[in-house]
Amino acid sequence: MSTNASAVNQSIARTTAATRFVTLRGDYGTGDFVMHRGGVLKEVVVAYESWGALSSNHDNVVLVFGGLSPSAHACSSNEDPSNGWWEYMIGPGKPIDTDRFYVICVNSLGSCFGSTNPSSINPETNEVYGLDFPDLSIEDIAKSAHHALMDLGIDHLHAVVGSSMGGMSSLAYALMYPDEVDHLVTISAATRALPFTIAVRSLQREIIRCDPGFKKGRYNPQEEPTCGMVLARKLGLMSYRAAEEWHQRFNRARVPPERKSNERFGIEFEVESYLDYNARKFVKTFDANSYIYLSRAMDLFDVAEHGGSVNAGLAKIQTKTTLVIGVETDILFPVQQQQEIADGISRSGRSVEFVQMNSINGHDSFLVDEEHFSPVMRKYFESTLA
């Protein structure tokens, strides 16, 4: 199998039976997709999944953006009954109720789960993009989702929802297309990255690039820089959860003798085993170039670029209501950043609800803490229908 064919098949293999694809017409129908920070993509594809039924006047659409690592498979369906990454949140009778809403989850531009990304084929060279892929921005992710919806005949959203990187994407969508969004939900997001967060992600990218298998981004899809990706993901996993959760889950528990590594200085503690297992599981499904491009896009995002200051950028958001959720134990997107979003939108006279969650699960709380998140989200979405 050629490298090109292998890359294409790898991308397709990462999607599910429920995944659909939109080939964008490009900006102004030209076929070219102009990137926010320069460069052009041709033949852009956006992967998505959907649940529920579109109303006759198209007024019940909820767009969901995921974080860095998820696919478009946010919840199960008849076509794919496997659990999605936000299974407890989306579905019939759930907080984002698919008996009422038509829910679309897009795979971010740059991600390796079906949308155009660095492992895609550049139609101008018939080779994998690799690091020739243009600089990626959160704005590009928002624009690609917008263009996909327009091509699907959807020109207005009841709500746009995003968590983590997806929260940044939802912010970008609402300020770039202010007349097309009625309601906005951002969870554990930020108007721009803090130095600590940039430092963590920068170190992750450096670890990946230092792996000899990275080959300046020209690695064979069958021979990705696994060692670098495993280490980078371990660092990410440590930052996604809170220290107290690690303490309560693992304390100083040792792995049983049959699971101990024979390697000197190998795995000794259960927390090490957890990190190793989950990191290796992740790298089997995710592309290294996608990881560094999406990571960098989060670092570069700055709402202030859309008006001269953060508050001026947020003032462009014209939603009827906004829900902002932050988590007290989140070290990547601290709760004060959620307060900044809420305060900035409120200053422009918009209705904003800010909820500060007391969850032990850190940044990943929205993925696992159904007890805290479900009631808040259910109440909010019911209020948008009042």
Secondary structure as the mmCIF struct_conf table of DSSP 4:
data_model
#
loop_
_struct_conf.conf_type_id
_struct_conf.id
_struct_conf.beg_label_comp_id
_struct_conf.beg_label_asym_id
_struct_conf.beg_label_seq_id
_struct_conf.end_label_comp_id
_struct_conf.end_label_asym_id
_struct_conf.end_label_seq_id
HELX_RH_AL_P HELX_RH_AL_P1 THR A 3 ALA A 13
TURN_TY1_P TURN_TY1_P1 ARG A 14 ARG A 14
BEND BEND1 THR A 15 THR A 15
TURN_TY1_P TURN_TY1_P2 ALA A 17 ALA A 18
STRN STRN1 ARG A 20 THR A 23
HELX_RH_3T_P HELX_RH_3T_P1 ASP A 27 GLY A 29
BEND BEND2 THR A 30 GLY A 31
STRN STRN2 ASP A 32 VAL A 34
TURN_TY1_P TURN_TY1_P3 HIS A 36 ARG A 37
BEND BEND3 GLY A 38 GLY A 38
STRN STRN3 VAL A 40 LYS A 42
BEND BEND4 GLU A 43 GLU A 43
STRN STRN4 VAL A 45 TRP A 51
BEND BEND5 GLY A 52 GLY A 52
TURN_TY1_P TURN_TY1_P4 SER A 56 ASN A 57
BEND BEND6 HIS A 58 HIS A 58
STRN STRN5 VAL A 61 PHE A 65
BEND BEND7 LEU A 68 SER A 69
BEND BEND8 ALA A 72 ALA A 72
BEND BEND9 CYS A 75 CYS A 75
BEND BEND10 ASN A 78 GLU A 79
BEND BEND11 SER A 82 SER A 82
TURN_TY1_P TURN_TY1_P5 TRP A 85 MET A 89
STRN STRN6 ILE A 90 GLY A 91
TURN_TY1_P TURN_TY1_P6 PRO A 92 GLY A 93
BEND BEND12 LYS A 94 PRO A 95
STRN STRN7 ILE A 96 ASP A 97
TURN_TY1_P TURN_TY1_P7 THR A 98 ARG A 100
STRN STRN8 TYR A 102 VAL A 106
HELX_LH_PP_P HELX_LH_PP_P1 ASN A 107 SER A 108
TURN_TY1_P TURN_TY1_P8 LEU A 109 GLY A 110
BEND BEND13 CYS A 112 THR A 116
TURN_TY1_P TURN_TY1_P9 PRO A 118 SER A 119
BEND BEND14 SER A 120 SER A 120
STRN STRN9 ILE A 121 ASN A 122
TURN_TY1_P TURN_TY1_P10 PRO A 123 ASN A 126
STRN STRN10 GLU A 127 VAL A 128
HELX_RH_3T_P HELX_RH_3T_P2 GLY A 130 ASP A 132
BEND BEND15 PHE A 133 PHE A 133
HELX_LH_PP_P HELX_LH_PP_P2 PRO A 134 LEU A 136
HELX_RH_AL_P HELX_RH_AL_P2 ILE A 138 ASP A 151
TURN_TY1_P TURN_TY1_P11 LEU A 152 GLY A 153
STRN STRN11 LEU A 157 SER A 163
TURN_TY1_P TURN_TY1_P12 SER A 164 SER A 164
HELX_RH_AL_P HELX_RH_AL_P3 MET A 165 MET A 176
BEND BEND16 TYR A 177 TYR A 177
HELX_RH_3T_P HELX_RH_3T_P3 PRO A 178 GLU A 180
STRN STRN12 VAL A 181 ILE A 187
BEND BEND17 SER A 188 SER A 188
BEND BEND18 THR A 191 THR A 191
STRN STRN13 ARG A 192 ARG A 192
HELX_RH_AL_P HELX_RH_AL_P4 PRO A 195 CYS A 210
BEND BEND19 ASP A 211 ASP A 211
HELX_RH_3T_P HELX_RH_3T_P4 PRO A 212 GLY A 217
TURN_TY1_P TURN_TY1_P13 ARG A 218 ARG A 218
TURN_TY1_P TURN_TY1_P14 PRO A 221 GLN A 222
BEND BEND20 GLU A 223 GLU A 223
HELX_RH_AL_P HELX_RH_AL_P5 THR A 226 TYR A 240
BEND BEND21 ARG A 241 ARG A 241
HELX_RH_AL_P HELX_RH_AL_P6 ALA A 243 PHE A 250
TURN_TY1_P TURN_TY1_P15 ASN A 251 ARG A 252
HELX_LH_PP_P HELX_LH_PP_P3 ALA A 253 ALA A 253
STRN STRN14 ARG A 254 ARG A 254
HELX_LH_PP_P HELX_LH_PP_P4 VAL A 255 PRO A 256
HELX_RH_3T_P HELX_RH_3T_P5 PRO A 257 ARG A 259
BEND BEND22 LYS A 260 LYS A 260
BEND BEND23 ASN A 262 GLU A 263
TURN_TY1_P TURN_TY1_P16 ARG A 264 PHE A 265
STRN STRN15 PHE A 269 PHE A 269
HELX_RH_AL_P HELX_RH_AL_P7 GLU A 270 VAL A 283
TURN_TY1_P TURN_TY1_P17 LYS A 284 THR A 285
HELX_RH_AL_P HELX_RH_AL_P8 ALA A 288 LEU A 300
STRN STRN16 ASP A 302 ASP A 302
HELX_RH_3T_P HELX_RH_3T_P6 VAL A 303 HIS A 306
TURN_TY1_P TURN_TY1_P18 GLY A 307 GLY A 307
BEND BEND24 GLY A 308 SER A 309
HELX_RH_AL_P HELX_RH_AL_P9 VAL A 310 LEU A 314
TURN_TY1_P TURN_TY1_P19 ALA A 315 LYS A 316
BEND BEND25 LYS A 320 LYS A 320
STRN STRN17 THR A 321 VAL A 327
TURN_TY1_P TURN_TY1_P20 GLU A 328 THR A 329
BEND BEND26 ILE A 331 PHE A 333
HELX_RH_AL_P HELX_RH_AL_P10 VAL A 335 ARG A 347
TURN_TY1_P TURN_TY1_P21 SER A 348 GLY A 349
STRN STRN18 SER A 351 MET A 357
TURN_TY1_P TURN_TY1_P22 ILE A 360 ASN A 361
HELX_RH_3T_P HELX_RH_3T_P7 GLY A 362 ASP A 364
HELX_RH_AL_P HELX_RH_AL_P11 SER A 365 VAL A 368
HELX_RH_AL_P HELX_RH_AL_P12 GLU A 370 THR A 384
TURN_TY1_P TURN_TY1_P23 LEU A 385 LEU A 385
#
